[in-house]
Amino acid sequence: MDFSIKYDTTKLQFHLDKKHFLGKIVPKSCQACSAEIDEVQRALEQPIGTSRLRDIVHTGEHIVIVTSDITRPMPTWVVLPPVLAELHQAGIADTDITIVFALGSHRHHTPEEQKHLLGDKLWGTIRCLDSDADDCLCLGHCHNGTPVDIFREVAQANRRILLGNTEYHYFAGYSGGMKAIMPGVSSRQAIQANHSNMVRPEAYAGNLETNPVRNDIDEVGQFIPVDFIVNVVLDEHKKIARAFAGHYIQAHRASCAFLDSMFKIPVSRQADIVITSPGGYPKDINLYQAQKAIDNAKYVVRDGGIMIVAASCKEGYGSDVFQKWIEQYDLPEQRIAAIQEHFELGGHKAAAIAMVQAHATIYLVTSLDESIVIQAGMVPFHNMQDAIDAALAAMGQSATVYFMPLGGSTLPIINRN
């Protein structure tokens, strides 16, 4: 059987004897809307769990709209205009609206990046600014001690509207919803406290109800009211497939359910070997980004199995802190122990990879220097077929194999029925 898998801007070819092949794990078809802005308008007209936005806000109120920063695929320039139209229908003036880009712990935007996010038509017409993790008001503490430290501009607004895209998150369960507030516009101390729960067994992609990270995030809504959200689910080309608007919990959960219907794929059993890729450029531009595919593929490789990851990583580690953690600790178990003792953003990705390595061996087909791959606790390869042949030799002639070409956007789930 002949296959190809995305790698950087090209594809790698390989073959596999069909006796080993258990199946191909890919998302269901999820086509973008023919008119994305019309889909957002539909969602605004049919809110879930709340009144229409124009019936919630009142003239003279200061409105803050929180949206994603440049590192996220959220198409703010598409979603924002119909939201603003709803506000205008309620008599809200542009001078009473502020757009806040939720940076979390990320760097500040350049003016050009802010303009890109807003779109040319809105740029310069409405006040916009980046959140500031050093300028927060403490509104209390969650039941587990996480401080609710919220960017002053957001905390002091009369009304808060959150925009975001819903996708799987490897320890928060899903993005979207209240994640725009925590960690989006929270202090570093609050983010660290929330994210430190990632090592708990319930903190995994696709889990909502018992996930300590997501429960923490949603509890923040008890301290800072959120009046309305608009969340979108994107197709594999980052175009809007469906929009959801309304209550910050109910609308978010509806978006998660739709995401599951497209990207959560049931499989009957685990395999000895899983072949995967983040999906090519730019998803495999560095090891930091490639981690997402590694984390999704872990669900369908058996204990003691092998995961073969095709990821160029031509820009290296992708994070100075991530690199420091890889180089500082020689063994995966040391990284896991370290993140439990002192959580550090960036280091959490090194620990996440280490938790997979405690379960399976990772073969990395990459352009990275072999010494870097070995330091990260993986087995380096520069040829896809060589990696597959080596994995089959290690697992034996009866080895079973899954092919998961879009590892970054596919969440396989073992169906025990």
HUURDA-V292483 format. One record per residue. N is the residue number from 1. PHI is phi in whole degrees, -180 to 180 (NA if undefined). OMEGA is omega in whole degrees, 0 to 359 (* if undefined). D_FIRST is the distance of its C-alpha to the first C-alpha in Angstrom with 1 decimal. Layout:
n->N phi->PHI omega->OMEGA d_first->D_FIRST
n->N phi->PHI omega->OMEGA d_first->D_FIRST
//
This chain:
n->1 phi->NA omega->182 d_first->0.0
n->2 phi->-105 omega->182 d_first->3.8
n->3 phi->-136 omega->169 d_first->6.7
n->4 phi->-138 omega->183 d_first->10.5
n->5 phi->-140 omega->182 d_first->13.4
n->6 phi->-67 omega->181 d_first->17.1
n->7 phi->-151 omega->185 d_first->19.3
n->8 phi->55 omega->180 d_first->22.9
n->9 phi->-101 omega->181 d_first->23.1
n->10 phi->-129 omega->177 d_first->19.9
n->11 phi->-133 omega->176 d_first->16.1
n->12 phi->-102 omega->180 d_first->14.2
n->13 phi->-99 omega->173 d_first->10.8
n->14 phi->-158 omega->178 d_first->8.5
n->15 phi->-130 omega->185 d_first->5.4
n->16 phi->-149 omega->176 d_first->5.2
n->17 phi->-66 omega->186 d_first->5.9
n->18 phi->-62 omega->179 d_first->6.0
n->19 phi->-66 omega->180 d_first->9.7
n->20 phi->-90 omega->195 d_first->10.0
n->21 phi->-81 omega->176 d_first->8.8
n->22 phi->-90 omega->179 d_first->12.1
n->23 phi->154 omega->179 d_first->11.6
n->24 phi->-107 omega->182 d_first->12.1
n->25 phi->-105 omega->182 d_first->15.7
n->26 phi->-137 omega->177 d_first->17.4
n->27 phi->-66 omega->172 d_first->21.0
n->28 phi->-73 omega->180 d_first->22.3
n->29 phi->-61 omega->181 d_first->23.5
n->30 phi->-139 omega->186 d_first->26.7
n->31 phi->-86 omega->177 d_first->28.3
n->32 phi->-69 omega->176 d_first->31.4
n->33 phi->-67 omega->178 d_first->34.7
n->34 phi->-67 omega->177 d_first->36.0
n->35 phi->-135 omega->186 d_first->39.1
n->36 phi->-60 omega->183 d_first->38.7
n->37 phi->-66 omega->177 d_first->42.4
n->38 phi->-67 omega->178 d_first->43.1
n->39 phi->-66 omega->176 d_first->40.8
n->40 phi->-64 omega->179 d_first->42.8
n->41 phi->-62 omega->178 d_first->46.0
n->42 phi->-59 omega->180 d_first->44.9
n->43 phi->-63 omega->179 d_first->44.3
n->44 phi->-65 omega->180 d_first->47.7
n->45 phi->-79 omega->181 d_first->49.3
n->46 phi->-128 omega->184 d_first->47.7
n->47 phi->-66 omega->181 d_first->48.1
n->48 phi->-102 omega->173 d_first->47.0
n->49 phi->80 omega->179 d_first->49.7
n->50 phi->-146 omega->169 d_first->52.3
n->51 phi->-74 omega->174 d_first->54.5
n->52 phi->-62 omega->182 d_first->53.5
n->53 phi->-57 omega->183 d_first->53.7
n->54 phi->-66 omega->179 d_first->56.7
n->55 phi->-95 omega->180 d_first->58.6
n->56 phi->-95 omega->184 d_first->58.0
n->57 phi->-87 omega->182 d_first->59.2
n->58 phi->-136 omega->180 d_first->62.8
n->59 phi->-54 omega->178 d_first->64.7
n->60 phi->93 omega->178 d_first->65.7
n->61 phi->-77 omega->175 d_first->63.0
n->62 phi->-89 omega->185 d_first->61.0
n->63 phi->-106 omega->172 d_first->57.3
n->64 phi->-112 omega->175 d_first->54.5
n->65 phi->-110 omega->180 d_first->51.0
n->66 phi->-98 omega->178 d_first->48.5
n->67 phi->-137 omega->188 d_first->45.1
n->68 phi->-76 omega->178 d_first->42.2
n->69 phi->-88 omega->189 d_first->42.3
n->70 phi->-70 omega->182 d_first->40.3
n->71 phi->-80 omega->182 d_first->37.5
n->72 phi->-105 omega->181 d_first->36.5
n->73 phi->-85 omega->181 d_first->34.7
n->74 phi->-62 omega->180 d_first->37.6
n->75 phi->-85 omega->183 d_first->38.8
n->76 phi->-56 omega->183 d_first->42.5
n->77 phi->-64 omega->176 d_first->43.6
n->78 phi->-90 omega->187 d_first->42.2
n->79 phi->-78 omega->188 d_first->43.4
n->80 phi->-65 omega->183 d_first->46.8
n->81 phi->-56 omega->178 d_first->48.7
n->82 phi->-68 omega->175 d_first->48.7
n->83 phi->-65 omega->178 d_first->49.7
n->84 phi->-63 omega->179 d_first->52.5
n->85 phi->-62 omega->176 d_first->53.5
n->86 phi->-62 omega->180 d_first->53.9
n->87 phi->-66 omega->179 d_first->56.1
n->88 phi->-63 omega->178 d_first->58.2
n->89 phi->-64 omega->178 d_first->58.8
n->90 phi->-89 omega->179 d_first->60.3
n->91 phi->88 omega->179 d_first->62.6
n->92 phi->-81 omega->179 d_first->60.9
n->93 phi->-85 omega->178 d_first->61.7
n->94 phi->-58 omega->181 d_first->59.2
n->95 phi->-69 omega->178 d_first->61.7
n->96 phi->-99 omega->182 d_first->61.1
n->97 phi->-118 omega->174 d_first->57.3
n->98 phi->-127 omega->175 d_first->55.5
n->99 phi->-96 omega->178 d_first->51.8
n->100 phi->-114 omega->175 d_first->50.6
n->101 phi->-86 omega->184 d_first->47.3
n->102 phi->-80 omega->184 d_first->46.1
n->103 phi->-88 omega->189 d_first->45.4
n->104 phi->59 omega->177 d_first->45.2
n->105 phi->-106 omega->183 d_first->45.2
n->106 phi->-82 omega->180 d_first->43.7
n->107 phi->-71 omega->177 d_first->45.6
n->108 phi->-75 omega->178 d_first->47.9
n->109 phi->-80 omega->164 d_first->46.8
n->110 phi->-84 omega->176 d_first->48.2
n->111 phi->-57 omega->180 d_first->50.1
n->112 phi->-66 omega->178 d_first->47.4
n->113 phi->-69 omega->176 d_first->44.8
n->114 phi->-63 omega->179 d_first->47.2
n->115 phi->-62 omega->178 d_first->47.7
n->116 phi->-62 omega->182 d_first->44.0
n->117 phi->-69 omega->180 d_first->43.7
n->118 phi->-80 omega->187 d_first->46.7
n->119 phi->96 omega->185 d_first->46.2
n->120 phi->-59 omega->185 d_first->48.7
n->121 phi->-69 omega->183 d_first->50.8
n->122 phi->-93 omega->183 d_first->51.5
n->123 phi->-60 omega->178 d_first->51.9
n->124 phi->91 omega->181 d_first->55.5
n->125 phi->-98 omega->182 d_first->56.6
n->126 phi->-131 omega->179 d_first->55.9
n->127 phi->-62 omega->176 d_first->56.5
n->128 phi->-140 omega->181 d_first->53.3
n->129 phi->-159 omega->175 d_first->52.9
n->130 phi->-83 omega->172 d_first->50.5
n->131 phi->-66 omega->182 d_first->51.0
n->132 phi->-132 omega->183 d_first->52.8
n->133 phi->-66 omega->180 d_first->52.0
n->134 phi->-96 omega->181 d_first->55.5
n->135 phi->-125 omega->185 d_first->57.4
n->136 phi->-124 omega->173 d_first->56.8
n->137 phi->-106 omega->178 d_first->59.1
n->138 phi->-87 omega->183 d_first->58.8
n->139 phi->-103 omega->180 d_first->58.9
n->140 phi->141 omega->180 d_first->58.5
n->141 phi->-139 omega->174 d_first->56.0
n->142 phi->-68 omega->185 d_first->53.2
n->143 phi->-62 omega->180 d_first->53.8
n->144 phi->-95 omega->175 d_first->51.8
n->145 phi->99 omega->179 d_first->53.8
n->146 phi->-64 omega->179 d_first->51.6
n->147 phi->-71 omega->176 d_first->54.0
n->148 phi->-96 omega->181 d_first->53.9
n->149 phi->-103 omega->188 d_first->54.6
n->150 phi->-118 omega->178 d_first->54.1
n->151 phi->-46 omega->188 d_first->54.5
n->152 phi->-52 omega->182 d_first->58.1
n->153 phi->-60 omega->180 d_first->57.5
n->154 phi->-77 omega->183 d_first->55.2
n->155 phi->-63 omega->186 d_first->57.5
n->156 phi->-93 omega->180 d_first->60.6
n->157 phi->-72 omega->174 d_first->59.2
n->158 phi->-77 omega->181 d_first->60.6
n->159 phi->-137 omega->180 d_first->57.2
n->160 phi->-128 omega->179 d_first->53.6
n->161 phi->-122 omega->182 d_first->50.6
n->162 phi->-113 omega->174 d_first->47.1
n->163 phi->-114 omega->178 d_first->44.1
n->164 phi->-178 omega->174 d_first->40.5
n->165 phi->-111 omega->181 d_first->36.9
n->166 phi->-101 omega->174 d_first->35.3
n->167 phi->-147 omega->180 d_first->32.0
n->168 phi->-70 omega->176 d_first->30.9
n->169 phi->-125 omega->194 d_first->32.8
n->170 phi->-69 omega->172 d_first->31.7
n->171 phi->-135 omega->175 d_first->35.2
n->172 phi->-91 omega->181 d_first->37.3
n->173 phi->89 omega->179 d_first->35.0
n->174 phi->-146 omega->168 d_first->35.1
n->175 phi->-83 omega->178 d_first->36.7
n->176 phi->88 omega->180 d_first->39.4
n->177 phi->61 omega->184 d_first->42.7
n->178 phi->-71 omega->178 d_first->45.1
n->179 phi->-64 omega->174 d_first->42.8
n->180 phi->-65 omega->178 d_first->44.6
n->181 phi->-91 omega->178 d_first->47.7
n->182 phi->-121 omega->14 d_first->46.4
n->183 phi->-96 omega->193 d_first->45.1
n->184 phi->-49 omega->182 d_first->45.4
n->185 phi->-125 omega->182 d_first->49.2
n->186 phi->-106 omega->177 d_first->50.1
n->187 phi->-76 omega->177 d_first->51.6
n->188 phi->-62 omega->179 d_first->49.7
n->189 phi->-62 omega->179 d_first->51.3
n->190 phi->-67 omega->180 d_first->50.2
n->191 phi->-63 omega->180 d_first->46.6
n->192 phi->-61 omega->181 d_first->46.5
n->193 phi->-65 omega->180 d_first->48.1
n->194 phi->-66 omega->185 d_first->45.6
n->195 phi->-71 omega->180 d_first->42.5
n->196 phi->-64 omega->178 d_first->43.6
n->197 phi->-77 omega->183 d_first->42.6
n->198 phi->-62 omega->183 d_first->38.9
n->199 phi->-80 omega->180 d_first->38.9
n->200 phi->-75 omega->188 d_first->39.9
n->201 phi->-62 omega->181 d_first->37.2
n->202 phi->-83 omega->182 d_first->37.7
n->203 phi->-89 omega->181 d_first->36.9
n->204 phi->-148 omega->183 d_first->33.3
n->205 phi->-59 omega->177 d_first->31.3
n->206 phi->86 omega->180 d_first->31.9
n->207 phi->-103 omega->179 d_first->35.0
n->208 phi->-111 omega->195 d_first->38.4
n->209 phi->-65 omega->183 d_first->40.9
n->210 phi->-111 omega->184 d_first->41.1
n->211 phi->-82 omega->183 d_first->39.9
n->212 phi->-65 omega->179 d_first->42.9
n->213 phi->-70 omega->180 d_first->41.9
n->214 phi->-67 omega->178 d_first->41.6
n->215 phi->-60 omega->177 d_first->44.7
n->216 phi->-61 omega->180 d_first->46.6
n->217 phi->-59 omega->183 d_first->45.5
n->218 phi->-71 omega->179 d_first->46.6
n->219 phi->-64 omega->179 d_first->49.9
n->220 phi->-59 omega->178 d_first->50.9
n->221 phi->-63 omega->177 d_first->51.5
n->222 phi->-78 omega->182 d_first->54.5
n->223 phi->-102 omega->182 d_first->56.1
n->224 phi->-137 omega->185 d_first->55.4
n->225 phi->-60 omega->174 d_first->55.1
n->226 phi->-114 omega->189 d_first->52.3
n->227 phi->-88 omega->186 d_first->53.4
n->228 phi->-169 omega->172 d_first->50.2
n->229 phi->-130 omega->168 d_first->46.5
n->230 phi->-131 omega->178 d_first->44.0
n->231 phi->-116 omega->179 d_first->40.4
n->232 phi->-123 omega->172 d_first->37.4
n->233 phi->-105 omega->185 d_first->33.7
n->234 phi->-103 omega->174 d_first->31.5
n->235 phi->-82 omega->185 d_first->28.2
n->236 phi->-68 omega->177 d_first->25.4
n->237 phi->-100 omega->177 d_first->27.4
n->238 phi->67 omega->173 d_first->30.6
n->239 phi->-105 omega->184 d_first->32.4
n->240 phi->-71 omega->175 d_first->34.4
n->241 phi->-97 omega->179 d_first->32.8
n->242 phi->-157 omega->178 d_first->35.7
n->243 phi->-118 omega->181 d_first->39.1
n->244 phi->-136 omega->183 d_first->41.3
n->245 phi->-137 omega->175 d_first->44.9
n->246 phi->132 omega->184 d_first->47.8
n->247 phi->-63 omega->188 d_first->48.6
n->248 phi->-66 omega->175 d_first->47.0
n->249 phi->-97 omega->187 d_first->45.6
n->250 phi->-64 omega->180 d_first->45.0
n->251 phi->-68 omega->178 d_first->43.4
n->252 phi->-64 omega->180 d_first->41.2
n->253 phi->-64 omega->177 d_first->40.1
n->254 phi->-65 omega->178 d_first->39.3
n->255 phi->-67 omega->178 d_first->37.1
n->256 phi->-64 omega->180 d_first->35.3
n->257 phi->-63 omega->178 d_first->34.7
n->258 phi->-66 omega->177 d_first->33.2
n->259 phi->-57 omega->180 d_first->30.9
n->260 phi->-60 omega->183 d_first->29.8
n->261 phi->-65 omega->181 d_first->29.1
n->262 phi->-101 omega->194 d_first->26.6
n->263 phi->-116 omega->176 d_first->25.1
n->264 phi->-92 omega->190 d_first->25.7
n->265 phi->-112 omega->178 d_first->22.6
n->266 phi->-75 omega->174 d_first->23.2
n->267 phi->-131 omega->190 d_first->20.7
n->268 phi->-85 omega->186 d_first->21.7
n->269 phi->-160 omega->174 d_first->21.2
n->270 phi->-88 omega->180 d_first->20.4
n->271 phi->-115 omega->174 d_first->17.5
n->272 phi->-71 omega->184 d_first->17.9
n->273 phi->-136 omega->173 d_first->15.9
n->274 phi->-124 omega->178 d_first->15.6
n->275 phi->-103 omega->184 d_first->13.9
n->276 phi->-145 omega->178 d_first->16.3
n->277 phi->-152 omega->173 d_first->18.3
n->278 phi->-63 omega->181 d_first->21.7
n->279 phi->117 omega->179 d_first->20.5
n->280 phi->80 omega->182 d_first->21.6
n->281 phi->-63 omega->0 d_first->25.2
n->282 phi->-93 omega->186 d_first->27.7
n->283 phi->-71 omega->179 d_first->26.2
n->284 phi->-115 omega->187 d_first->25.1
n->285 phi->-69 omega->177 d_first->28.2
n->286 phi->-152 omega->183 d_first->29.5
n->287 phi->-68 omega->179 d_first->29.0
n->288 phi->-60 omega->180 d_first->31.4
n->289 phi->-74 omega->182 d_first->29.3
n->290 phi->-67 omega->183 d_first->26.0
n->291 phi->-57 omega->184 d_first->27.6
n->292 phi->-62 omega->179 d_first->27.0
n->293 phi->-67 omega->178 d_first->23.2
n->294 phi->-60 omega->183 d_first->23.9
n->295 phi->-69 omega->179 d_first->26.3
n->296 phi->-70 omega->183 d_first->24.3
n->297 phi->-70 omega->184 d_first->21.3
n->298 phi->-61 omega->185 d_first->23.7
n->299 phi->-71 omega->185 d_first->24.1
n->300 phi->-118 omega->172 d_first->20.8
n->301 phi->-108 omega->184 d_first->20.6
n->302 phi->-72 omega->174 d_first->22.8
n->303 phi->-57 omega->181 d_first->25.9
n->304 phi->84 omega->180 d_first->25.2
n->305 phi->-83 omega->182 d_first->21.5
n->306 phi->-128 omega->173 d_first->19.8
n->307 phi->-110 omega->178 d_first->19.1
n->308 phi->-104 omega->185 d_first->17.2
n->309 phi->-115 omega->176 d_first->18.9
n->310 phi->-95 omega->183 d_first->18.2
n->311 phi->-149 omega->184 d_first->21.8
n->312 phi->-58 omega->182 d_first->23.8
n->313 phi->53 omega->186 d_first->27.2
n->314 phi->-67 omega->177 d_first->28.8
n->315 phi->-101 omega->173 d_first->32.1
n->316 phi->82 omega->185 d_first->32.2
n->317 phi->-70 omega->180 d_first->33.3
n->318 phi->94 omega->179 d_first->34.5
n->319 phi->-161 omega->180 d_first->37.6
n->320 phi->-65 omega->180 d_first->40.5
n->321 phi->-68 omega->176 d_first->41.1
n->322 phi->-57 omega->179 d_first->37.5
n->323 phi->-62 omega->180 d_first->37.6
n->324 phi->-60 omega->181 d_first->40.9
n->325 phi->-69 omega->178 d_first->39.5
n->326 phi->-65 omega->185 d_first->36.5
n->327 phi->-79 omega->184 d_first->38.9
n->328 phi->-77 omega->184 d_first->41.7
n->329 phi->-118 omega->184 d_first->39.9
n->330 phi->-77 omega->187 d_first->37.9
n->331 phi->-115 omega->178 d_first->36.4
n->332 phi->-56 omega->182 d_first->34.7
n->333 phi->-64 omega->177 d_first->37.3
n->334 phi->-69 omega->178 d_first->40.0
n->335 phi->-68 omega->179 d_first->38.6
n->336 phi->-65 omega->179 d_first->38.4
n->337 phi->-63 omega->182 d_first->42.0
n->338 phi->-67 omega->182 d_first->43.2
n->339 phi->-69 omega->177 d_first->42.0
n->340 phi->-74 omega->182 d_first->43.9
n->341 phi->-85 omega->180 d_first->47.0
n->342 phi->-149 omega->181 d_first->47.0
n->343 phi->-67 omega->177 d_first->44.6
n->344 phi->-143 omega->177 d_first->43.9
n->345 phi->-60 omega->187 d_first->41.9
n->346 phi->101 omega->175 d_first->39.2
n->347 phi->-67 omega->181 d_first->39.3
n->348 phi->-64 omega->178 d_first->37.9
n->349 phi->-71 omega->176 d_first->34.5
n->350 phi->-63 omega->178 d_first->34.6
n->351 phi->-69 omega->179 d_first->35.6
n->352 phi->-63 omega->176 d_first->32.8
n->353 phi->-64 omega->180 d_first->30.2
n->354 phi->-61 omega->179 d_first->32.2
n->355 phi->-67 omega->174 d_first->32.1
n->356 phi->-71 omega->181 d_first->28.3
n->357 phi->-67 omega->175 d_first->28.6
n->358 phi->-72 omega->185 d_first->30.9
n->359 phi->-110 omega->184 d_first->28.1
n->360 phi->-152 omega->176 d_first->25.0
n->361 phi->-88 omega->180 d_first->24.1
n->362 phi->-108 omega->170 d_first->22.9
n->363 phi->-96 omega->182 d_first->20.8
n->364 phi->-110 omega->175 d_first->21.6
n->365 phi->-91 omega->196 d_first->19.8
n->366 phi->-158 omega->172 d_first->22.8
n->367 phi->-96 omega->177 d_first->25.5
n->368 phi->-61 omega->173 d_first->28.1
n->369 phi->-60 omega->184 d_first->30.2
n->370 phi->-59 omega->181 d_first->29.0
n->371 phi->-65 omega->178 d_first->32.5
n->372 phi->-69 omega->180 d_first->32.1
n->373 phi->-63 omega->180 d_first->28.8
n->374 phi->-65 omega->178 d_first->30.4
n->375 phi->-60 omega->179 d_first->33.5
n->376 phi->-79 omega->177 d_first->31.6
n->377 phi->84 omega->180 d_first->30.3
n->378 phi->-112 omega->179 d_first->26.7
n->379 phi->-103 omega->186 d_first->24.6
n->380 phi->-84 omega->172 d_first->24.1
n->381 phi->-142 omega->174 d_first->21.2
n->382 phi->-113 omega->181 d_first->21.1
n->383 phi->-131 omega->185 d_first->17.5
n->384 phi->-63 omega->183 d_first->14.5
n->385 phi->-65 omega->178 d_first->12.5
n->386 phi->-61 omega->180 d_first->15.8
n->387 phi->-65 omega->181 d_first->16.1
n->388 phi->-66 omega->179 d_first->12.9
n->389 phi->-62 omega->180 d_first->13.8
n->390 phi->-67 omega->179 d_first->17.3
n->391 phi->-66 omega->179 d_first->16.6
n->392 phi->-66 omega->178 d_first->14.8
n->393 phi->-65 omega->181 d_first->17.7
n->394 phi->-74 omega->185 d_first->20.1
n->395 phi->-90 omega->176 d_first->18.9
n->396 phi->100 omega->186 d_first->18.3
n->397 phi->-68 omega->179 d_first->16.1
n->398 phi->-98 omega->183 d_first->16.3
n->399 phi->-60 omega->177 d_first->15.4
n->400 phi->-106 omega->187 d_first->14.0
n->401 phi->-137 omega->167 d_first->12.1
n->402 phi->-104 omega->173 d_first->12.8
n->403 phi->-115 omega->184 d_first->11.7
n->404 phi->-125 omega->192 d_first->15.0
n->405 phi->-69 omega->181 d_first->15.0
n->406 phi->-115 omega->187 d_first->18.7
n->407 phi->-62 omega->182 d_first->20.2
n->408 phi->-70 omega->184 d_first->23.7
n->409 phi->-124 omega->181 d_first->24.2
n->410 phi->-117 omega->178 d_first->22.3
n->411 phi->-117 omega->178 d_first->24.2
n->412 phi->-78 omega->181 d_first->22.4
n->413 phi->-127 omega->178 d_first->24.9
n->414 phi->-73 omega->178 d_first->24.8
n->415 phi->-89 omega->185 d_first->26.2
n->416 phi->-80 omega->182 d_first->28.4
n->417 phi->-75 omega->* d_first->29.5
//
